[in-house]
Amino acid sequence: SNANMIAMMAARNAINAQIKTKGLFQQREIYGFVNADAHYSMDRAANILGLGVDHLIKIPVDEHGRMSLAALEQQLDKITAGGGLPFFVAATAGTTVRGAYDPLPPLLALRDRYKFWLHVDGAWGGAVVFDQNLRQHFLPGLDRTDSFTLDFHKMLGATLMCNVLLFNKPGVFLKEVCSAGDESY
């Protein structure tokens, strides 16, 4: 839950540097998009980060539980036509509902077109990264996404809650986008 929220916060702050300092007030409305079967932590993050759950669009899924790319593109067009800014799309790698993996290559193509942050929530099914064949089958293009989370206490069976959130950003990204205060510790 926390990793998904931090990824959403990073995306929010990266899309508009003023949001980190001035908040969402008098800014262009921003919207996030998730698989309709996405983990509840995405709603929680939208609420905590001040976006409002109405700004988190749930995209219908196909018969296998994967995000409908046509529906996503339709929503992206609708939001941009209305003056909104798509800032975040969360692909699910192993939904807790059906174990579905959203297709990364077409999502990367949409990201390049609409300039949103592409996060992969692999909390449940992200363990496939540890096997080259499974990674290529289920998560092709993962290395080009903006962030990825994996929970070791789920599919990998760690006895304590253990999570990793990886960012695919160079330089001082964490300091400029994610930190708060004077960064003295």
VENZI-V872317 format. One record per residue. N is the residue number from 1. SS is DSSP state (H for helix, E for strand, C for the rest). PHI is phi as a letter, one per 40 degrees, with the letter a starting at -180 (* if undefined). OMEGA is omega in degrees with one decimal (999 if undefined). Layout:
n=<N	N>
ss=<SS	SS>
phi=<PHI	PHI>
omega=<OMEGA	OMEGA>
//
This chain:
n=<1	2	3	4	5	6	7	8	9	10	11	12	13	14	15	16	17	18	19	20	21	22	23	24	25	26	27	28	29	30	31	32	33	34	35	36	37	38	39	40	41	42	43	44	45	46	47	48	49	50	51	52	53	54	55	56	57	58	59	60	61	62	63	64	65	66	67	68	69	70	71	72	73	74	75	76	77	78	79	80	81	82	83	84	85	86	87	88	89	90	91	92	93	94	95	96	97	98	99	100	101	102	103	104	105	106	107	108	109	110	111	112	113	114	115	116	117	118	119	120	121	122	123	124	125	126	127	128	129	130	131	132	133	134	135	136	137	138	139	140	141	142	143	144	145	146	147	148	149	150	151	152	153	154	155	156	157	158	159	160	161	162	163	164	165	166	167	168	169	170	171	172	173	174	175	176	177	178	179	180	181	182	183	184	185>
ss=<C	H	H	H	H	H	H	H	H	H	H	H	H	H	H	C	H	H	H	H	H	H	C	C	C	C	C	C	C	E	E	E	E	E	E	C	C	C	C	C	H	H	H	H	H	H	H	H	C	C	C	C	H	H	H	E	E	E	E	C	E	C	C	C	C	C	E	C	H	H	H	H	H	H	H	H	H	H	H	H	H	C	C	C	E	E	E	E	E	E	E	E	E	C	C	C	C	C	C	C	E	C	C	H	H	H	H	H	H	H	H	H	H	H	C	C	E	E	E	E	E	E	C	C	C	H	H	H	H	H	C	H	H	H	H	H	H	H	C	C	C	H	H	H	C	C	E	E	E	E	E	C	C	C	C	C	C	C	C	C	C	C	E	E	E	E	E	C	C	C	C	C	H	H	H	H	H	H	C	C	C	C	C	C	C>
phi=<*	c	c	c	c	c	c	c	c	c	c	c	c	c	c	a	d	c	c	c	c	b	g	c	c	f	b	c	c	b	b	b	b	b	d	d	c	c	c	d	c	c	c	d	c	c	c	c	c	g	c	g	c	c	c	b	c	c	c	d	b	c	c	b	g	c	d	c	c	c	c	c	c	c	c	c	c	c	c	c	c	c	g	c	b	c	b	a	b	b	c	b	b	g	c	c	c	b	g	c	b	c	c	c	d	c	c	c	c	c	c	c	c	b	g	c	c	b	b	b	c	b	d	c	b	c	c	c	c	c	b	d	c	c	d	c	c	c	b	c	g	d	c	b	c	c	a	a	b	a	b	c	c	c	c	c	g	c	c	b	c	a	b	b	b	b	b	b	b	c	g	c	d	c	c	c	b	b	c	b	g	c	f	c	a>
omega=<-177.6	-180.0	177.3	179.3	179.5	177.1	178.9	178.0	178.6	178.8	178.9	-178.1	-179.7	-176.5	-179.7	-175.7	-179.1	-178.6	-179.2	-176.4	-174.5	-178.4	-176.9	-176.3	176.9	176.2	173.1	-179.3	180.0	-175.6	172.7	-176.4	-179.8	170.8	179.8	177.8	-178.7	179.3	-178.8	-178.3	178.2	175.6	180.0	-179.7	179.3	178.2	-177.1	-177.2	175.4	178.5	-172.4	-177.0	175.8	177.9	173.5	-174.5	179.0	-175.9	178.7	-179.1	176.6	-176.7	179.0	179.1	178.5	178.9	177.0	-178.4	177.8	178.9	177.0	-179.6	177.7	179.6	177.2	178.2	-179.2	-178.4	-178.9	178.0	179.2	178.2	178.6	-177.8	173.4	-176.3	-169.6	169.6	177.6	172.0	179.3	177.1	-179.0	178.6	177.4	179.7	-175.2	-177.6	-175.9	176.3	176.0	-175.3	-175.6	-176.4	177.6	176.3	175.8	177.9	176.7	177.6	179.2	-178.6	-174.3	175.1	175.0	175.8	178.2	179.0	175.3	176.2	178.9	-177.7	-178.5	-173.0	-178.0	-179.7	178.6	179.5	-177.0	176.1	-174.3	-179.3	178.7	178.7	179.9	-179.4	-173.0	-174.4	178.0	-179.3	-179.6	-178.0	179.9	178.1	-176.3	178.3	-176.0	175.4	-178.4	176.8	178.9	-179.2	178.2	-173.6	-179.2	170.2	175.4	-174.5	176.6	177.3	-176.9	-174.2	173.0	174.4	-178.7	175.3	178.4	-176.2	-178.8	167.9	-172.3	-176.5	-175.9	179.9	-175.0	-171.3	-171.4	-172.4	175.8	-179.7	-175.4	179.1	-177.3	176.0	999>
//
